[in-house]
Amino acid sequence: MLKYRFPEAEVVAQCGTLKQVEISDVEEGFIFTNFEGTECFLFESEGELTAEQQLYFRKDKPYVFSQRSYMLQADSFLHGIHQMRLGKAVFSRIKSASFDGKLAFELFDALCEMYPKALVYLVSGEATGTWIGASPETLLEAHQGYLFTMSLAGTRKTSDVNGEWGQKEIIEQDLVTDFIVDQLKGMEAESIDMIGPYDFAAGPVTHLRTDISAYLPGGNPLDAARKLHPTPAVSGLPREQALTLISMTESHNRFLYTGMLGWISPAKTRLYVNLRCAQLQEENAFLYLGGGYTAQSIPELEWEETENKSRTLLNVMEKIRTR
């Protein structure tokens, strides 16, 4: 089954199945990919969602970091950034929280209410288990050759109203913006325009955001999305070396976290990056969280950043549990 709601749109709720396909074969439909983009799942609708729709909960538990184990691996990750002379690389972890998976539909409704500017989704199938999320990050919107994307990097608490952006966050955001613009130029896009960076509140955290638009005559939106993904906001720069460091250091499989998700069609494509998401099981939610490391990063502060990001879902989960 699949429920989703794009910003400023109606909720779509359908029963059906997730089928693993070659992404290059997709012409139309709602897709999910893994982080690396090597696996793609296409949702095949079988009609409207019924009240008694079954949810599929996986039994295998993802690897959950303690703070101590995170610090040890973060030190190794930071050492790798220095050794490989990377501009940035994203280190992620998984956090476990008690949650009744049967409340998934209630959680979806609450996330829609709490985050009107996010793509909110709930998907459940034998191939993936049950996932839920409220992503603020557009990967690519395309209509009649016009493209829109964004660079979203740098994080601080929304409640820190008097805070100033540090050099680390400013550099991190610039790296992502420059990468996207360079990719668009490589696709021979025209009329590239930027607005930002500016503060963008996404619930309990605020990011630096730059809006980027362009015109790509005769271009394939899915091809463009695959060139952009995974952006440095979820991988790093240089991208290939950052991906190598991530695969060498992270102890878990990101799976759908930081993958692409959204609607593809010849008329209009609307894809997001799968952030602020969790895999739901019968009694637990496993939240996937990441932070962008540069050579100047302090692991203790990056841990705190991931804790802040976890509040996007945890704040809503806790409200539901206390009703």
C-alpha positions in Angstrom: 0.0 0.0 0.0 1.0 3.6 -0.5 -0.2 6.9 0.9 1.4 10.2 0.0 0.8 13.9 0.0 2.9 16.4 -1.9 3.0 20.0 -0.5 -0.2 21.9 -1.2 -1.9 18.8 -2.7 -4.5 16.2 -1.7 -3.6 12.8 -0.1 -3.4 9.9 -2.5 -4.1 6.5 -0.9 -3.9 3.2 -2.9 -3.5 -0.5 -2.3 -1.1 -2.3 -4.5 2.4 -3.8 -4.6 6.0 -2.6 -4.9 7.7 -4.2 -7.8 11.5 -4.1 -8.2 12.3 -2.8 -11.7 15.1 -1.3 -13.7 14.9 2.5 -13.2 15.6 3.1 -16.9 12.4 1.2 -17.8 10.1 3.4 -15.7 7.9 5.6 -17.8 5.2 6.6 -15.2 4.4 5.9 -11.6 5.5 6.4 -8.0 9.0 5.1 -7.3 11.4 4.6 -4.5 15.1 4.0 -4.9 17.9 3.0 -2.5 20.6 5.5 -1.6 23.0 4.3 -4.3 20.3 4.3 -7.0 21.0 0.6 -7.8 17.6 -0.6 -6.7 14.3 0.9 -7.8 10.8 -0.1 -6.6 7.7 0.9 -8.7 4.3 1.0 -7.0 1.7 -0.8 -9.0 -1.7 0.4 -7.9 -4.6 -2.1 -7.6 -7.3 0.4 -6.5 -8.2 2.6 -3.6 -6.9 1.8 -0.1 -9.2 -0.1 2.2 -9.5 0.4 5.9 -8.3 -3.1 6.7 -5.1 -2.8 4.6 -2.4 -5.1 5.9 1.0 -3.6 6.9 4.2 -5.6 6.4 6.7 -5.4 9.2 10.2 -6.8 8.8 11.7 -8.8 11.6 15.4 -8.0 11.1 16.6 -5.2 13.3 18.7 -2.5 11.7 22.1 -1.7 13.4 21.5 1.0 16.0 24.4 3.2 17.2 25.1 4.0 20.8 26.6 7.4 21.3 30.0 5.8 22.1 30.0 3.6 18.9 29.0 6.7 16.9 31.9 8.7 18.2 34.4 6.0 17.4 33.1 5.6 13.9 32.8 9.3 13.4 36.5 9.8 14.3 37.4 7.2 11.7 35.1 8.9 9.2 36.7 12.3 9.9 40.2 10.8 9.5 39.0 9.5 6.1 37.9 13.0 5.1 41.4 14.3 5.9 43.2 11.4 4.2 41.1 11.6 1.0 41.0 15.4 1.1 37.3 15.5 0.7 35.3 18.8 0.8 32.4 17.0 2.5 31.0 13.6 3.3 27.7 12.6 5.0 27.9 10.1 7.9 24.6 8.6 9.0 23.2 6.5 11.8 20.0 4.8 13.0 18.2 5.6 16.2 15.6 3.3 17.7 12.4 4.5 19.5 9.5 2.6 20.9 6.4 2.9 18.7 3.4 0.8 17.9 3.5 0.1 14.2 -0.3 -0.2 14.1 -0.4 3.5 14.6 1.2 4.1 11.2 -1.9 5.6 9.6 -2.5 7.9 12.5 1.2 9.0 12.3 0.9 9.7 8.6 -2.1 12.0 9.2 -0.3 13.8 12.0 2.8 14.4 9.9 0.6 15.8 7.1 -0.9 18.3 9.6 2.5 19.1 11.2 4.5 19.5 8.0 2.5 21.1 5.2 5.6 21.9 3.1 7.0 18.4 3.1 6.3 15.3 1.0 4.7 13.0 3.5 4.5 9.3 2.7 3.7 5.9 4.1 4.5 2.8 2.1 4.3 -0.9 3.1 5.2 -4.0 1.1 6.9 -7.3 1.3 9.9 -6.1 -0.5 10.6 -3.1 1.8 8.6 -3.5 5.0 6.9 -0.3 6.3 8.5 3.1 5.9 7.2 6.6 6.7 8.7 10.0 6.2 8.2 13.8 5.9 10.9 15.0 3.5 11.6 18.8 3.0 14.0 18.3 0.1 13.0 18.5 -3.5 15.4 16.6 -5.8 13.8 17.6 -9.1 10.6 18.9 -10.4 10.2 19.0 -14.2 7.4 20.2 -16.5 7.8 20.8 -20.3 11.5 21.2 -20.1 11.6 23.5 -17.1 13.4 22.1 -14.1 13.4 23.1 -10.4 15.7 21.8 -7.7 17.3 23.0 -4.5 20.4 22.7 -2.4 19.5 22.1 1.2 22.5 21.9 3.6 23.6 23.2 7.0 21.4 22.6 10.0 20.6 24.4 13.3 17.7 24.3 15.8 14.7 26.3 14.7 14.4 27.5 18.3 17.8 29.1 18.0 16.4 32.4 16.6 19.4 34.5 17.4 22.0 32.0 16.1 24.3 32.8 13.2 25.4 30.3 10.5 29.0 29.1 11.1 31.6 28.9 8.4 31.2 25.1 8.3 27.5 25.3 7.4 28.0 28.1 4.8 30.8 26.1 3.1 28.7 22.9 3.1 25.8 24.7 1.5 28.0 26.3 -1.2 29.5 22.9 -2.1 26.0 21.5 -2.7 24.9 24.5 -4.7 28.0 24.5 -6.9 27.7 20.8 -7.6 24.1 21.1 -8.8 24.8 24.0 -11.0 27.8 22.2 -12.5 25.7 19.2 -13.2 23.1 21.3 -14.9 25.7 23.0 -17.1 27.1 19.6 -18.0 23.6 18.7 -19.2 23.6 21.9 -21.3 20.7 23.3 -19.4 19.8 26.9 -20.2 18.7 29.9 -18.2 20.1 28.6 -14.9 18.9 30.9 -12.1 19.4 30.8 -8.3 17.6 32.4 -5.3 19.3 32.2 -2.0 20.7 31.0 0.2 18.0 31.7 2.8 16.8 30.1 6.0 14.3 27.3 5.5 12.5 26.0 8.6 11.6 22.2 8.5 9.9 21.7 11.8 12.5 21.5 14.7 15.4 22.3 12.5 16.3 25.0 10.0 18.5 24.7 6.9 20.2 26.9 4.4 18.4 26.6 1.1 19.1 27.8 -2.4 16.4 27.4 -5.1 17.8 26.6 -8.6 15.8 26.6 -11.8 16.8 25.9 -15.4 15.5 25.0 -18.8 16.5 21.7 -20.4 15.1 21.5 -23.9 14.5 17.9 -25.0 16.0 16.5 -21.8 14.8 13.5 -19.9 13.8 14.4 -16.3 14.7 11.0 -15.0 18.1 11.2 -16.5 18.6 14.6 -15.0 17.5 13.3 -11.6 20.0 10.4 -11.8 22.8 12.8 -12.6 21.9 14.9 -9.5 21.4 12.0 -7.1 22.9 11.4 -4.7 23.6 15.1 -4.2 26.4 16.2 -1.9 23.7 17.0 0.6 23.4 13.2 1.3 26.7 11.9 -0.1 29.6 14.4 -0.3 32.3 15.9 -2.6 34.0 14.6 -4.7 31.0 12.4 -4.9 32.6 9.1 -5.9 35.3 9.3 -3.2 32.7 10.3 -0.6 30.6 7.3 -1.6 33.6 5.1 -1.1 34.2 6.5 2.3 30.6 6.0 3.3 30.6 2.4 2.2 33.8 1.7 4.1 32.7 3.3 7.3 28.9 3.0 7.8 27.9 -0.2 9.6 24.3 -0.2 8.2 22.5 -0.3 4.9 20.8 3.0 4.2 18.3 1.2 1.9 15.5 3.7 1.2 17.0 6.5 3.3 18.5 9.2 1.1 17.1 7.5 -2.0 14.8 9.1 -4.5 11.0 8.9 -4.2 8.1 10.5 -6.0 6.1 10.6 -9.2 7.5 10.2 -12.7 5.5 10.8 -15.9 6.0 12.3 -19.4 3.9 15.3 -18.3 5.3 16.0 -14.9 8.0 14.6 -12.6 8.2 15.4 -8.9 11.0 13.7 -7.0 12.2 14.2 -3.4 15.2 12.9 -1.4 14.0 10.5 1.3 14.9 12.3 4.5 13.3 12.5 7.9 12.2 9.0 7.5 11.8 5.8 9.6 11.3 2.1 9.1 8.4 1.0 11.3 8.2 -2.5 12.9 5.6 -3.9 15.2 7.0 -2.3 18.4 9.7 0.1 17.2 10.6 2.9 14.8 14.1 3.0 13.4 14.9 6.6 12.4 17.6 7.2 9.8 19.7 10.3 10.4 22.7 11.9 8.9 25.0 14.9 9.2 27.4 16.5 6.7 31.1 16.3 7.8 33.8 18.6 6.6 37.4 18.7 7.8 36.3 21.2 10.5 33.5 19.0 11.9 33.3 18.1 15.6 31.7 14.7 16.1 29.9 15.7 19.3 28.2 18.5 17.5 27.3 16.3 14.6 25.7 13.8 17.0 23.7 16.7 18.4 22.6 17.6 14.9 21.3 14.1 14.2 19.4 14.2 17.6 17.8 17.5 16.5 16.8 16.0 13.2 15.2 13.0 14.9 12.7 15.4 16.5 10.9 15.8 13.2 9.3 12.4 13.6 9.8 11.9 17.4 7.8 15.0 18.4 4.8 13.7 16.4 5.2 10.1 17.6 5.3 11.2 21.2 2.1 13.2 20.8 0.4 10.2 19.3 1.6 7.8 22.1 0.2 10.1 24.8 -3.3 10.5 23.3 
